[in-house]
Amino acid sequence: MNERDAYMLARALAEVPRRRRFDYATVSAEALRAVTARPMPPDSYVSQDRDTEAVRDLLAKGYRWVRTEGELAIFEKEVAR
């Protein structure tokens, strides 16, 4: 490969849009509803079971809720390549 071809290849690769990668996680839709119910009275209590802790853990790790499919809430987080 000559210098001109190498330059053209490098330029073409620089113009290629980078694909984003995501990591996905699911929890029960009911747990998501329990954690995110609004408005919540100041004296309300949300039980700390395994599902609600999983939702809080995902949010703390930077995941975001994308959609709900039936009984599952789907979360995603963009990950580095």
N, C-alpha and C positions, 0 to 999 in steps of 0.2 A: 504494500500500500504506500503510495507516495504521499508527500506532505499535503497536497491539495485535497486528496481523497480523505485523509485523516481529518482535515479541517472541516470538510463538508459533513462527515459522519458525526463529529463532535457537535457541530451546529444543529444537525437534525435531531440528535438525542437531547439537546438542551431545549428544543422546542416541543418535545413530546410531553403532553400533560401527565403529571404524576397521578397515579391511581391512589386513592385513599383506602386504607385498610381499617376494618372495624372488628372489634371483639363484641360478641353478643352474650347476653345472659337473660334468663327468664325466671319469673316468680309468679305466684298465683295472683290473679287480678284482684281477688278479695283482699289480699295483704296490701296491695297498692292502694286500694280504696280506703283501707283502714288508716294508712299512714298519711294520705294526702287529703283526707276529708276536710273541706273548708266550707264555711267558717267553723272553727272549733271553739267552743266556750273555754275561757281560761282555766276552769277547773275540770276540764275533761281529761279522761285517762285512756290511753291506747295501750293495750296489753303488749308486753314484750315477749312475743313468742318467736319461734325460729324464722317464720316468714317475714314478720315486720322487721326483725333485725337484719334479714337479708336485703330488704329494700333499702334500709338506712345505710347499710354497708356499701351497696352498689352506688348510691348517691354520693357517699363520702369518697369513693374511689374515682369519681368523675364520670360515671355512666349517666346517660340521660334516657328518659322514657321515650320510646318511639311510637308504640301502638299497643293495642290490646287485641289479641286474637282468641276469641272464645274465653277460656278460663285462664289464659296466660297473658301476663304483661311482659313485653319485650323491651329490653334496654340495650343500648349500644354505647361503645366508647371507641373513639379513634385511637389507633395505636401507631407507634412509630414503625417505620419500615426497617 
